[in-house]
Amino acid sequence: MGLPMATNLFNGFKNEADFIIFDINQKTTSNFLKDHNTDPNNKDKVKVAKSPLEVAQEATVIVTMLPASQHVEGVYFGKDGLLEALGENHIVMDASTIDQSMATRVAKVLQEKGAKAIDAPVSGGTGGAQAGTLTFMVGSRTNADFEIAKPYLEKMGKNIVYCGTNGNGQVAKICNNMLLGISMIATSETMNLGVRMGMDPKLLAGILNTSSGRCWSSEVYNPCPGVQENSAATRGYTGGFGMPLMAKDLRLAVNAAVETKSTVLLGALAQQLYNQMAANKDYEQLDFSAAYKWLSENAK
């Protein structure tokens, strides 16, 4: 997700500012440099930092995209982290999906340093990241802070939604992904059932998508191989949104339900299924729509 998002952000501001990047995966930063610094018009516009601290020392507008809360904590508060150099000239946007308490903690500490803190998790998948059509669910201390962040987010997304105070972006994202996890399992069960009963999967998907069972998982990201030409399912479930990430997001939702005394029966069941798949060596590297494959193979 982070690489195509960074590409769109760079392309949106390459004529206005230099760009500094950091990633522990050196292959990712090398590819970014290769793609952009080789263009004569962009020569030396991109620099690779040695640490998050160096990013904060050289840039006043910062966007982070990290897998989970522990990674956010390390990048912001760890040795050579962002926090050491942040001040009142900085605006920091975190697009990670993390628990609400971590988002509010980050915001509080950054605001104490004088920086503007924005939690802005995304929805739309790798396809949306590449196309620049992501939805950003934004939490910030004030609407004014949101308006400052919005032009940067608009270079990476199409729907930029202000959700209220810091942490509310994470609330929206966790709820969305709980529904997504549940609906992907339901779509996988439905497609499996229809195929086993002899129905052509493309025909079945077409009927579902013009009927009351229609959802994003059936229409845009169908988990049955061959139904959609460019889906992760048709690519052998490679790329896309990984099993461990969906398992993590569902754990965030279930933990939030425990804290708020909310009932999430289907969310908890979806969490258990994705935990199993994420812990399976044959599935841990696959896209989350491989729930279809798991259900099919485990029904034999």
C-alpha angles and dihedrals in degrees: 000000000000097000098057090040090054090047092055092045091050093048090050095054106022091112093050108041146009120255130227122189138187131189131154087225103081091191089063094052092044091053091048091052091047092051096048115020092054090066106096089220092056100038111158092353090125125062128184115225123216093220143000086260091063090051091056091046093055105030131054095190111060132179121188128191115184137163102240148350095276091056091049090051091052096047094046104032105018130095110304088006129157095259094069092069104029121118144152094298093061131095113190123193119191114197094180122119105237138144117290094242092058091049092052091045091053091048094049094050094045092048090051086058090051096252126131111244124203127181107203114166116181141224128195104078129237090310091057091046091053094045094044092237100119124140113234117204103203132201121183140154093251139011087242090061089050091053090052091052096042099080090056094047091048090064088063103033146033102213115050108180125187107219098180131251127015111294095030091096088061091049091056093045095048091050091047094050094046088057090045093052092049094046093048090055091046091049091047092051091047095049091045091051094048094047092048089051090055102262121144104247095222091050092047092049091049091053093047091050093055093043139065093276092066117130140150092267092055099038107033105020106024111184096212113097115245097019094100122028098219101033124123088243091061090049092057090267091292122148120006126085111343128232094242091054094052090046089051094049092050090050088054090052094047092046089051089050090054091050093049096037091240124156114237105164097159092039091056092048090049089050091055093050094048091046088056093048094045089052093050113094091216092055108028093090095044132099115266091249087072083091082097091058092046093050092046095049095043093051092064 
